[in-house]
Amino acid sequence: MPLIKPFRALHPAPGRAAEVLAPPYDVLSSAEARARAAGKPWSFLHISKPEIDLDSATDPYDKTVYAKAAENLAKMIAEGVLTRDAKASYYVYRLTWRGRTQTGLACIASLADYATNRIRKHELTTPLKEDDRVRQIEAVNAQTGPVMIGYPNAPAIDALLAQAAAGARQVDITADDGVRHQLWVIADDATIGKLSRAFDALPAIYIADGHHRSAAAARVAAKRKGEGSHSYFLSVIFPEREMTILDYNRVVKDLNGRSAEELLAALAKSFTVAASGEPVRPASAHDYGMYLAGRWYRLTIRPDLVPSDPIGRLPITVLTRNVIEPLLGIKDPRTDKRIDFIGGARGLEGLEKRVKSGEMAVAFALYPTQMADLMAVADAGLIMPPKSTWFEPKLADGMVNHVLD
């Protein structure tokens, strides 16, 4: 089975993308989705978060929610808001945000290669979220949220995508969050063949965002057995050098019985600690910003305390092993209610705000995880620490959908 294949995408009809495209289902709460979709009858949120069309007390995992998703999708197709291509194609999907551009290929990727770890993972999944995506796929008989994947250095693929993106665009809109989404169709058999062969030559590709969606697709395929479109999962694959990971920062409710002065003294045993008159954005992997008692500090870890293994050298691992566990007493950040996580899109002011409000006692700004680090962890068959990658910009739900024939 080839690593990737073209597919007959279900997508917005010409001129309808602005009405349809929506943020990914997992970045909005039900209340936020309800507000976002107000007055927008064709927003894809009616499919990805269909509880917004039911009583607000409805459990988002109730069977009526998935039935509503199927009903809403059928209506959007019947009304001509969504249309499906007659020919299996590839699609160039370009994201532009804050002056940065990433150009990838929308396709379907092999679940057989996912099973053998040629399509590499770096996160654990939770059963509840997996179950939700399985029910969604089964209800609508389609994969409606693409998995974001990175491919290693491949100039031939870069050139083919650039050439395809020089033609007429099918979609070109800028969402209300400032992200520009563009789509081109690749229906030419010769180009499709070149892209398929170029991807088949890669040793591995790397899941960046969408581990629950890919795991759910694998579960649905296992149920259905045999070959067919369900043996592949919806993906957009970008060159890893173009992908942007923002910092994923930490805030902690208390100092574990220490005063601010005592914490600073304890930190000085492992870090160089320097007070700063302005917010501290880390300049390197083992440089940290800390907001404590109304003041910013720059923390620089002693080099001899940084391991060389792929997990141990990550900024979050170093902070966890030298501060969060031994000084702040947090053993499991997945379950401990004293710690919270703030994506870098909220900025350093988001950290300050949580501490100034009195809700939190201390905040830590981390240097972003790099794609090279993520790939090294995945190559080693390891799992990244929780909340260590925050990819921006996000793919839009509704741009391309994979119907399971």
N, C-alpha and C positions, 0 to 999 in steps of 0.2 A: 504494500500500500504506500502511495506517495506521502511525503511529509505534509504537503498542503494540496488543496484542490480548489478550482473555481466553483462557484455556486450561483444559483438563481436567487439573487437577493430580493427580499421583500423590503421596499423602501418608500419614502414619501414620493407621491406623484409630483411631476414637474410643478414648481411654484408653491408646493405645500410644506416644504421642510421647516420653514420658520414657525408654522403652526404645530409641528409634530415634535421636533427635537426637544429632549428634556435631559436634565442631569441624571447620572446613573442612579438606579433605585436605592443603592446603599449609602448615599451621601445625604439623604433627606429623611427626616422623621415623617410619620404619617401626617402630623399636623402641618409641617412645613410643606409637604407635597400638596396637601389640600389647599393651602394658601397659594402656592405657586401655580396650581392648575385652575384657579378660580377664573371663570370667564374664558377658558381655553378648552373648548370641548374636544379638540383633536390632539391635545398634549399627550405624549406617550406615557405620561404618568398615570393615565387612566388604564394602562395595560401593566406597567411595571409596579405601580402602587395602587391597585384597583380598590383597596379599602377606602380610598377617598370618595368613592361613589356610594358607599354604604354608611349606615349609622356610625357615628364617631366612636361608639362603644364597642363596635365589632372587633373581635380579635383578628389582627392582620394575618394570622395563620389559619383562620377558619376556612372550611371548604367553600363557603359562599364567595370568599374573596377570589379564589382561583377561577371559579365559575364566571365571576364578573369580568376577570381579565379576558377569558375566552370570548365572552359576549362582546366586550368592547373592541377586541381585535377584529372579530368578524364584521362588526359595524363599520370600522374604519376601512376595511377592504371593500365592503358592499357599497359604501358611499364614495369610493374612488380616492380616498385620502392616501391610502397605501396601495402600491401597485407592485407586481412582481415581474422581474425580467424573464423573457422567454428563453434566453440563452445563458448557460453557465458562464460567468465572467469573474474576473478579478476586479478589485476596486482600489484606487489610490485614495487614501484618507489622510488629509493634511490638517494639522492643528497649528494655530499660530496664537501665541499668548505672550504678552510683555516683551515683544521683540524677538522671541525665539520661535523657530519653526521645526516641526518634526513631521516627516512624510513617511507613511507606512502603507502596508498592503493589507486590505480587508480580504479575508479568505476563510476557508474552513481548514482546521488543522487535525491531524490524525490522532485519534484516541489510542491507537495501537502504539504510536511513538510516545504518547503521554504515559502509557503503562510501563514502557521500558525505560523511561526517564531520559529519552532523547529530547523531549519537551520537559524542561527541568523546572522543579518547584523549589520554593524556599520558605513556605509558610505551612503551619498547621491549619486545619479547618475545624469548624464546630458542627456537630450533628444537626442542631436546630437550623442553622443557616443553610446547610446543605439540603436538608429536607425541604425547606422553603423553595429553593431553586428547582429541585426535582419536581415538586408539585406544580410550579409555574410552567416548566417546560412541558410536562405532561398535559396540563390543562389547555395550553395554546398550541401544542404540537409544533413548537418552534423554540429556537434559542434566540432570545431577544436582547441579550446584553453581551457585547463582545468582550473577550478576554484580551487584555493588553499584554503583548509579548515583545521581547527584545531579541534582535538577531546580532551576532558578532560581526566584526568588520568584513564587509562583502561589497567591494566597489562595483562589481557587475550588477548586483541588485540595486544599489543606489542609482546607478546610471539608468537602468530600465524604469525605475519609478519616476525619476526626473523627466525622462522622455515622455512617459505617459501623462505626466502632469502638465505638459506643455500644450495639451489639446484643450478642447472645450470642456468646461466644468458642468457637472450635473447639479451640484449643490455648492453654494457659496453664501454662507450667512455668518453673522457675528451674533453670538448669544448675549443675553443680558449680563453675563459675568465677564464679558470682554474677550471670550475665546472665539476665534474664527474657525469655522468648520468648513472644509472644502472636500468635494468628492468627484472623482473621475472614474468612468467606466472603462475597463480594459476587456474588450470583446474579441480582439484580434487573436486568432489561434496561434500565430507565430510568436507573439509576445507572451501569451499565456504559457506556451511551451517553454520558452526561455526562462520565465520566472519559476516555473515548476522545477525545471532542471537545476537552476541556480540554488533554490532552497534545498533541494534534495542533496546537494553537495555539502551542505553545512553539517558539522558534527553534532550541533545542538542548538536549540533556541530556548529562551528563558522567560517563564511567566513572570510578569512584573505585577500586574494588578488583575485579580479575577480568579483566585484559587477556588472559591466556592462555586463559581459558575462552571469551571472546568471539571471539578470533582462531581458536580451534579450531572453534567453531560455524560461523564463516564458511567455513572450509576444508571442513567436512563438507557444508555447503549447496552449495558450488561443485562438489563431486563428484556430488551427487545431482541437481543442476539442477532447473529447473522450480519451480513454486510448491508450497507445502505447509508443514507445521508446522516443517520444517527450515529454512525461510526466516526464522525468528525465533529469538531466544535468550533463555533464562531469566534474568530480572532482578528485582531489588527496587529500586525507585526512591524515594529519600527526598528531602525538602526539604533543600537544601544547608545551610541555616542550622541544621539540627538535627544535622548530621553532625560527628563528633569525630575530629580527626586528632591523634594524640599525637606528641611529639617523637621523632625518629629520630636517635640520637646516635652519636658516633664514638669509637673507641679506637685508639691507634697503638702499635706494638710498641717503637719506639725514637725517639730525638730527632734522628736523622739526623746523628750525630756531635757534636751540641751537648750541653753540660751544661744542667741546669735553669736556672741563672743566665743562661747565654747565650741560651737560648730566651726567657726573660722579657725580656731586653734587646732582642732582635729584635722581639718582639711590641709593645713600647712604641713602636716607630716608626709603627705603624698603629692601635693600640688604646690606650684608657685601661685600665690594668691596676691592679686593686685587690684586695689579699688579703682573704679572708673567713674568719671563724671558723666558718662553717657551710656546708653544701652550697649551691651557687648554682644556682637555677632561673631561667633567663632571663626577664626581665620584658617584653621587647619584641623585635621582629624582629631587631635587630642588636646584641643583648646576648647574651653567651655565658658559660657556666660552664666552668671548666677545672680539672681535678684533676691536680696535678703535684707529685711529691716529697712526698706526704703532706699537701698543703694545697690548699684551694679558692681560686680566683681568679675575679673578675668581669672579663670583657673587653668593652669597648664600642668598636665600630669608629668611626673618624673618618667623619663624614657625607659628606665629599667623596669617600670611597672606595666609596660605595654607588651603583651604576648605577641607572638608572630603568627599564630594560627588564624584561619579566616574568621572564626567567631570571636576569639579573644581580642583581636585588634580593633573590632568595631567600636566607634565612639560610645554607643549605648552600653556595650559590654563593659568597657573600662569604667564608665560612670557607675554602673550597677555594682561591680565588684569592689569599687573603692569608696563609694559614697552611699548609694541607695540601700544596699544590704547592710554593711557593717556600721554605718553611722546613723542612718535613718530607720533601720530595723524592718525594711520591707523585703520579705523573702520571695513572694510570688506576685509580681506586678499584674498578673492576669486576674487575680482574685482580691488583692488588698485594696480596700476602699479608700485608703489614705493617699493613694497616688492617682493622678489623672494625666491624660495625654493631650497635647495641643498641636495640631498640624501647623506647619510653618506658614500656610496661607494666611493665618491670623496675625502673623508678625510678632515682634518682640513686645509690642504694646499689649498683645493678648496675654502674655505672661505677666507683665506688670499689673494688669487689671485684676487678674485672679488673686494676686498677693495683696495689692492695695485694698481690695474689698474686704480683706480679713478672712476670706474663705480658705486661702492657702497661706502657708508660712514661707515657702521658698520655691523658686522656679529655676530651672536649668535649661539653657539654650544649647543645643547640640549642633555640631557640624553635620551636614546631610550625609547619609549613607551614599556611597558612589555605586554606579552600576557595576564597576569592576569588582567591588566587594560582594555585591549580591550574586554575581556570576561565580565568584570563587566559592562562596558558601554552597550554592547549588551544585557546582561541579564536585564538591566534596561530599555531596549527599546529606548536608546538614540543614538545620532549620534556623532561620533568622530569629532573633529575639522578638517578642511581641512589640507591635507598634514601632517598627524601626524604618519603615519606608512610607513616604507620602508622595505619590505621583501627581504632578500637575503638568499640563492641564488634563482633564478627564475626557474620555470618549463620551459622546452623546448617546443616550439610548434612543432608538428609533431610526438612526441613520441607515443601518443595514441590519436585517434580521434573516436568520437561517431557518427555513421551513423544513421540517423533518418528513420528507416524502417516504 
